[in-house]
Amino acid sequence: MISFLNEMPDLPIVAHHVNYDYDDVLVPAFRKIGNLDRLPKPERWRCTYRLSYCLPNLQSKSLDNVLEELGFRRRSKNA
C-alpha cells in the first residue's frame, strides 16, 4: 500500500483523526522498522474529523455520524 501511495503523490490520504493516526500510530511504526522516509508526508493527509466542523447540524463528530450526514451508510458494527 505504501508503494502505491508513494507512486500516486497527487492522491490525498483520508483518515478520521489524522493527528492520532499519523503522529501516534504511523510515525512510531515506520520509525521502528527504519522506514520513516517512506511514510507519505503530512501535507497529503485530510482529516474527516476536522472537516466535520463544516457540517453545522452535526452534534457528534464520530465517523459514523459524519458518514451518515454525508449520505453514506454507517459502518458495520462487526468491522
Summary of the structure (lengths in Angstrom):
residues: 79
radius of gyration: 14.7
end to end distance: 19.9
largest distance: 43.7
contacts: 162
relative contact order: 0.15
helix: 52%
strand: 8%
